[in-house]
Amino acid sequence: MKKLHKHEEAIICFDETIKLNPKNSKAWYEKGNSLAELQKHEESIKCYEEAIKLDPKLQSK
């Protein structure tokens, strides 16, 4: 969905994934990317921070 620039729809999907598995660092990271594309930088930073907390290796991306 991200490749089709449907970031709002992607965020809904990431939220559902996170709801089912709150420790899914990839979902948090990708949600952050979609939020950043929508210029929602404060929200995206929170998602990135959660992703890094769950998987510190993401910090190098």
Secondary structure, DSSP 8 states (H G I E B T S, - for coil): -GGGT-HHHHHHHHHHHHHH-TT-HHHHHHHHHHHHHTT-HHHHHHHHHHHHHH-GGGGG-
